[in-house]
Amino acid sequence: MKKTKIMVLSDHPLSPSGVGTQTKYMIEALLKTGRYQFICLGGAMKHVDYSPVTVDPYGKDFLIVPVDGYGNPEVVRSALRKEKPDILWFMTDPRFYEWLWEIEDEVRALVPMVYYHVWDNFPVPMYNKVYYDSTDYVVSISKVTEEIVKTCSPDNFGEHISHAVNSEYFKKITDKEQLKAVEATKQQIYNSSTQFNNPKKKIFFWNNRNARRKQSGTLIWWFKEWLDKENLHDKASLIMHTEPKDPHGQDLEHIIEHLGLKDRQIMLSTQKMPPENLAHLYSMVDCTINISDAEGFGLATLESLSCGTPIIATMTGGLQEQVTNGNEEFGVPLIPTSKSVIGSQQVPYIYEDRINKAQFHSALTKIYKMGKEERNRLGLRGREHVLENYNFNTLQQKWVELIDQVIENRENYNGIRFKEVA
């Protein structure tokens, strides 16, 4: 039986980014059916070697061709001619695909375009309507994105398939040997300082890219001021899992040194980790933080909840549907105190959601003073929330159903639409 071929434009599907991870989940779900194969233009990273590679155990059914950026018109034209795919699937912010929509008349004459859409915030970006209208199926990653697409281009809204994490990896640690390893790591952190080796220390966690909108510098500054104000330098620590000298962010090592945080009140974790090791970190800490001013979804907080660890999160983008379901909270939600309208030549307007220092300090104090039983209860309810609303098996099932539907409709597909012109 001839397999259906899908051409993918996205972050490299083996990269640790949120876009890369979700792309991989979609691909693996369809590969399991035995009816699909993929050629992926793996972008958004620096490549040492541009040779095509296959991914075990799928062999030629999962082929990755490294590209700069997300590709370009000539690369896509060449791949369409050579590979003759049945669908073009692409994902991330539309700013990266303006060049693709410029040739959509060529692409859609051959294959339907399925776009897994990432967007952070309101007001509804009517300037994106031309892109949605030039796509066959726009699939949203969050409730915010769903509402935006339905308002902008209701005829092209395909489905809402929320991000998910694999709860088999990201889970509460119960295995005795693993618990020993987690406890040993925790004790190492407790005793790592020369002055503040407090075995009752509360540990906060931040796992993000060191980029401007993530507010990494603000987090360090405010956390230090909270330690000062509450006299907690020996009782609380923050682990930041990130690249401290990312060119798109701040020099975090310089800030830590400048603020005199010499006794590991703030620790940097820079080693890339497999999911099971990250799960150990989430299980070891007391709370995970995300104070981004814009966030399409925010996978780290979802991973944390899946591991039974509560979160502190800004009520923006996809974060707001994680920290609360509307009836109960799974941590501490931070309602923005200002919503500035910012923008650029590509993005004329979008809200930037900012919190203030006082409410952040209040959230830290709330988690710090919370008893272990209450914190565990909060985290376990958070895991139930993840399993109910961001179920990994549901994510995979929905992708199979949607792509099967696209293929079924493709039998009558000619890429041409007729619209009445007033």
Secondary structure, DSSP 8 states (H G I E B T S, - for coil): ---EEEEEEEE-TTSSSHHHHHHHHHHHHHHTTTSEEEEEEEESS--S----EEETTTEEEEEEEE-STT--HHHHHHHHHHH--SEEEEEE-GGGGHHHHHTHHHHHTTS-EEEEE-----S--GGGHHHHHT-SEEEESSHHHHHHHHHH-GGGEEEE------TTTSS----HHHHHHHHHHHHHHHTSSSS---TT-EEEEEES---GGGTHHHHHHHHHHHHHHHT-TTTEEEEEES-TT-TTS--HHHHHHHTT-TTSSEEEE-S---HHHHHHHHHHSSEEEE--S--S--HHHHHHHHTT--EEEESSGGGHHHHB-SS-BSEEEE--SEEEEE--SSS--EEEEE--HHHHHHHHHHHHHS-HHHHHHHHHHHHHHHHHHS-HHHHHHHHHHHHHHHHHHHTT--S-------
